[in-house]
Structure formats: C-alpha cells, structure tokens
Amino acid sequence: MTRNIFHKTTLCGIALFFSGLLAAQSKTVAKASVDRSQILIGERIQLTLKADIPETQPIRFFQLDSIPHFEFISFGKIDTSNTGGGTILSQVIHITSFDSGHWVIPALPLGETAATDSIPIDVGFSPFDPQQPYHDVKDILEVNPPEEKKGNRLWWYVGGGVLLILLLVLLLRKPKKPVVKPAPPPIDPYKQALEQLEKLQREKLTPKAYYSGLTDVFRVYVEKRKGVHSLQQTTGDLVMQLRSIGMEDGIFKQLADTLRLSDLVKFAKYEPSPEDDTSAFETIKGAIDHIEQSIQEPANPNPG
C-alpha cells in the first residue's frame, strides 16, 4: 500500500514538472539589452530588442513611439530566424539623451504576457580635470600681406584681356532659339495613388507582394504630397516623420500598426488573414484620403 502511494506521488510530481516545463516553453520571451550603461550627453546607445516566440503564439513585435528622456536616432530592420520551436525576431535601435541624470529605460511590453527588464542608464557631462594646465586666450596676431611681385601683374593683364575677348565673342554670337517642348501635364499624386490601389485589389498577389505594394503606394504619395522622403527609410523612421504632418491620432495609430504589420509579412513570414488584408487596404486608403483632405481644405475655405 505504501509503495503504491509512493509510485503515484512520484508520477504526479513528474507530470507536474513536465507540464510546467511545457508551459514555460510555450510563452513568449522578451529581452532588451544596451551596449553601454553610461554615456555623455548626445552619445549614441545601441538598444537591442529580441522576442523569442513559440510556434503556438502569434507573431508580434515591439511598437515603440517614445522612451522618456531619450531620443530615437535610427531604427534597424527586423531580423528573423526560425528555430525548431518557433521564431526569433530581433531589432537594433540607436538612441541618445540630452538630459543629464540617472534614467531608466522602462520595461517594454510585448503583448499582454511578456515584457523586457528595465535598464538603468547614467547620462553625464564631459568631466573637468583641474590638473590640466590652463591656457589663456592669446591676443590677435597681425599678419603682414605678402609682397606682390611685379611680374605677377603682367599675367593679370593677360588673363583679363583673354576673358574680355571671350566675353565679346559670346555676346556677338547669335544664340540659337531653343526648341521649347510642351511640358507634360503634371500627374496628380492622389489620383495616381487611388489607381494603383485599385490595381492592387484586382491582381492576385502573394501576401508579401500585396503588402509591399500597399506600403509603396503610401510612401510615394506622402513623398510627393508632403515632401516626406520615405522611400529609403525604415518603417520606424517613417512613423516618426509622420507625427509632424498633423494627422489625427486615431488615423495615425492605425497607419503605424498597418506599416508594422506589413514589415512582419515581408520579413517575418507572418501569414495575414483576409480580414487583415481588408483592414490594411482600408487603412492605407483612409490615410491617403485624410492627408488629401487636409491639403484641400485650406485651399477651399467655407464662405462667410
């Protein structure tokens, strides 16, 4: 009887151990690290974000808009590597700070169940060394102009005469009338963007090609309409610039989420649902309509 109780207790313990181990392996793990914990004001910090996502969890990554007391310099692309049990996403972000003091990069959430550890950072001024010798400000020194040689004047006269002759030749020549070609009619960026969106809807594309086309249409439109040079920028850099063009908060957040979803589809092999495709299309078109409306409203004020 005692032996049976011992065997049952042992089996229950083993079952609890392996169930706990499987539960730990099925959770998303979020990590953040920096290349230095002490900097001078304005120096660069390399912040590395990493997400280890098991195959039973949805693919997601960090969505950073701001970090208190720190400024974003650049966002690297999201690197993806597949493991036997899931996917690992990583990204390098360069940040800096212009506030001296002891600051903390807070825990960065990844979904509802995972978050990174907080990271303390010390930001200071360049230290002053009182042992260094003192260098007083020197008086302004007078510089004597070099003596001009007589032979140099002759060359000045010769050069001036040659230039005068060339000028007379150019003035006396009858210029040919240039053939003026009619300028092509300007292409309306808004109309062009809508036509390209309709073409994307008609074509049967792979998810990667479809989402690449959506983001390309928006990037070209916002560059022509707002002067935002976005074609060579990462999604993070583009989102930061879009904050300055006066978009409504709700439209801006939906657009930022759609651009990040597009990165996951293109680089992390995320499989979007048909609802994701429809929502992404409507968000891109809605953002373009919103920007176009904000441009047209000042040009057509209401009378009265």
C-alpha positions in Angstrom: 0.0 0.0 0.0 2.8 2.4 0.9 4.7 1.5 -2.3 1.6 2.3 -4.4 1.2 5.7 -2.7 4.9 6.4 -3.3 4.6 5.5 -7.0 1.5 7.7 -7.5 3.2 10.6 -5.8 6.3 10.2 -8.0 4.3 10.1 -11.2 2.3 13.2 -10.2 5.5 15.1 -9.5 7.0 14.1 -12.8 3.8 15.1 -14.6 3.7 18.5 -12.9 7.4 19.1 -13.7 6.9 18.4 -17.4 3.7 20.3 -17.6 5.4 23.3 -16.1 8.3 22.9 -18.5 6.0 22.8 -21.5 4.1 25.9 -20.2 7.4 27.8 -19.9 8.4 26.8 -23.4 5.1 28.0 -24.8 5.4 31.5 -23.5 6.9 34.5 -25.5 10.2 35.7 -24.0 11.1 39.4 -24.5 14.6 40.7 -23.9 16.3 44.2 -24.2 20.0 45.0 -23.9 22.3 48.0 -24.4 25.9 48.3 -25.4 26.7 50.7 -22.6 25.1 51.9 -19.4 27.0 55.2 -19.1 27.2 57.9 -21.8 27.9 61.6 -22.2 25.2 63.9 -23.3 24.5 63.3 -27.1 26.4 60.0 -27.3 24.8 57.0 -29.0 23.4 53.9 -27.3 22.7 50.7 -29.2 19.5 49.2 -27.9 18.8 45.6 -29.0 15.3 44.2 -28.7 14.7 40.4 -29.0 11.5 38.4 -29.0 11.5 34.5 -28.8 8.1 33.5 -29.9 7.0 29.8 -29.7 5.1 28.4 -32.6 1.9 28.3 -30.6 1.9 32.1 -30.1 1.0 34.8 -32.7 3.9 36.7 -34.3 4.2 40.2 -32.8 7.0 42.7 -32.1 7.6 45.8 -30.0 5.8 49.0 -31.1 7.9 51.9 -29.7 6.7 55.5 -30.1 8.9 57.2 -27.4 11.1 56.5 -24.4 11.1 59.1 -21.6 14.4 61.2 -21.5 15.7 59.5 -24.7 15.5 60.4 -28.4 15.4 57.9 -31.3 18.3 58.2 -33.9 17.6 55.3 -36.2 15.6 52.0 -36.4 17.3 48.9 -37.9 15.3 46.4 -39.8 13.7 43.5 -38.0 15.8 40.3 -38.4 14.0 36.9 -38.4 15.3 33.5 -37.6 13.3 30.3 -37.4 14.0 27.7 -34.7 12.7 24.2 -34.2 10.1 25.5 -31.8 9.2 28.9 -33.1 10.5 32.3 -34.4 13.1 34.7 -33.0 12.7 38.4 -34.0 15.4 41.0 -33.2 16.0 44.7 -34.0 18.8 47.2 -33.3 17.7 50.8 -32.4 20.1 53.7 -31.8 19.0 56.2 -29.2 20.6 59.1 -27.3 19.8 61.5 -24.5 20.3 65.2 -23.9 19.1 65.2 -20.3 21.8 64.6 -17.7 21.0 62.3 -14.8 20.2 58.7 -13.9 17.4 57.5 -16.1 15.8 54.1 -16.7 14.7 52.5 -20.0 11.4 51.1 -18.7 10.1 47.6 -19.2 8.9 47.3 -22.8 5.7 45.3 -23.2 5.3 42.7 -25.9 1.6 41.8 -26.0 -0.1 41.1 -22.6 2.1 38.4 -21.2 5.7 39.4 -21.9 7.9 42.4 -21.2 11.6 43.2 -21.1 13.6 44.1 -17.9 14.2 47.8 -17.2 17.7 49.1 -18.0 19.3 51.9 -15.9 21.3 54.5 -17.9 23.6 57.3 -16.5 23.9 60.4 -18.7 26.5 63.0 -17.7 28.7 65.8 -18.9 32.3 65.6 -20.0 34.4 65.5 -16.8 36.5 68.6 -15.9 40.1 67.8 -14.9 41.5 70.6 -12.7 45.0 69.1 -13.0 45.2 70.1 -16.7 47.3 73.3 -17.4 45.3 76.5 -18.0 45.7 78.0 -21.5 44.9 81.8 -21.6 43.3 83.4 -24.6 46.0 84.8 -26.9 45.9 88.3 -28.5 45.1 88.7 -32.2 48.3 88.5 -34.2 48.9 90.9 -37.1 49.6 89.2 -40.4 51.6 91.2 -43.0 50.3 90.7 -46.5 52.9 89.1 -48.9 54.7 91.5 -51.2 53.4 91.4 -54.7 55.9 90.7 -57.4 55.9 93.0 -60.4 55.9 90.0 -62.8 52.6 88.8 -61.5 50.8 92.0 -62.7 51.5 91.2 -66.3 49.8 87.8 -66.0 46.7 89.6 -64.5 46.6 91.9 -67.5 46.9 89.0 -70.0 44.3 86.9 -68.2 41.9 89.9 -68.1 42.3 90.6 -71.8 41.6 86.9 -72.7 38.5 87.0 -70.6 37.3 90.2 -72.3 37.8 88.7 -75.7 35.8 85.6 -74.8 33.0 87.7 -73.4 32.8 89.8 -76.6 32.7 86.6 -78.7 29.9 85.2 -76.6 27.9 88.4 -76.8 28.3 88.8 -80.6 27.3 85.2 -81.4 23.6 84.8 -82.3 22.1 82.4 -79.9 20.1 79.6 -81.4 16.5 79.6 -80.4 15.9 76.6 -78.2 13.1 74.3 -79.2 10.6 74.5 -76.5 8.9 71.2 -75.9 5.5 71.4 -74.3 5.7 70.3 -70.7 3.9 67.1 -69.9 0.8 67.6 -67.8 1.6 67.1 -64.1 0.5 63.8 -62.6 -1.9 64.2 -59.6 -0.3 62.1 -56.8 -3.7 61.5 -55.2 -5.3 60.2 -58.4 -2.2 58.1 -59.1 -2.3 56.5 -55.6 -6.0 55.6 -56.0 -5.4 54.0 -59.4 -2.6 51.9 -58.0 -4.7 50.8 -55.0 -7.5 49.7 -57.4 -4.9 47.8 -59.4 -3.6 46.0 -56.3 -7.2 44.9 -55.5 -7.7 43.4 -58.9 -4.4 41.5 -59.1 -4.0 38.2 -57.3 -0.7 38.7 -55.4 1.2 36.8 -52.7 0.8 38.4 -49.2 4.4 39.7 -49.4 3.9 41.4 -52.8 0.4 42.7 -51.7 1.7 44.4 -48.6 4.8 45.7 -50.3 2.6 47.3 -52.9 0.4 48.9 -50.3 3.3 50.5 -48.4 5.0 51.6 -51.6 1.8 53.4 -52.8 1.6 55.2 -49.5 5.4 56.1 -49.4 5.3 57.5 -52.9 2.1 59.5 -52.2 3.3 61.0 -48.9 6.7 61.9 -50.5 5.0 63.8 -53.4 2.3 65.4 -51.3 4.1 66.2 -48.1 7.8 66.1 -49.0 8.5 63.2 -46.6 11.4 61.4 -48.1 10.3 57.9 -47.1 11.4 55.6 -49.9 14.8 54.9 -48.3 13.7 55.0 -44.7 12.8 52.2 -42.3 9.2 51.9 -41.0 10.3 53.3 -37.7 11.9 56.4 -39.2 8.8 56.9 -41.4 6.4 56.7 -38.4 8.5 59.3 -36.6 8.3 61.7 -39.5 4.5 61.1 -40.0 3.9 62.6 -36.5 4.9 66.0 -37.8 2.4 66.3 -40.6 -0.7 66.8 -38.4 -2.6 63.5 -38.7 -5.4 62.7 -36.3 -4.3 60.4 -33.5 -6.7 57.5 -34.4 -5.7 57.5 -38.1 -2.0 57.8 -37.2 -2.1 54.8 -34.8 -4.0 52.6 -37.4 -1.5 53.6 -40.1 1.5 52.9 -37.8 0.1 49.5 -36.9 -0.5 48.6 -40.6 3.0 49.6 -41.6 4.5 47.4 -38.9 2.2 44.6 -39.9 3.5 44.9 -43.4 7.1 44.5 -42.1 6.0 41.3 -40.3 4.5 39.9 -43.5 7.5 40.9 -45.6 10.3 40.0 -43.2 9.0 37.6 -40.6 6.8 35.4 -42.9 3.7 36.3 -40.9 0.5 34.9 -42.6 -2.2 37.6 -42.6 -5.9 36.7 -42.6 -8.3 38.0 -45.2 -9.6 40.4 -42.6 -6.0 41.7 -42.1 -5.8 42.3 -45.9 -9.1 44.3 -46.0 -8.2 46.3 -42.9 -4.7 47.1 -44.2 -6.2 48.3 -47.6 -8.8 50.5 -45.9 -6.2 52.0 -43.5 -3.8 52.9 -46.3 -6.6 54.4 -48.4 -8.1 56.2 -45.5 -4.8 57.7 -44.5 -4.3 59.0 -48.1 -7.8 60.4 -48.2 -7.2 62.1 -44.8 -3.9 63.7 -46.0 -5.5 64.9 -49.3 -8.5 66.4 -47.4 -6.2 68.3 -45.1 -4.4 69.8 -48.1 -7.6 70.7 -50.0 -9.5 72.3 -47.0 -7.2 75.4 -46.6 -7.4 76.0 -50.4 -11.3 75.9 -50.3 -12.4 77.7 -47.2 -16.1 77.9 -46.4 -17.6 81.3 -47.3 -18.9 83.5 -44.5 
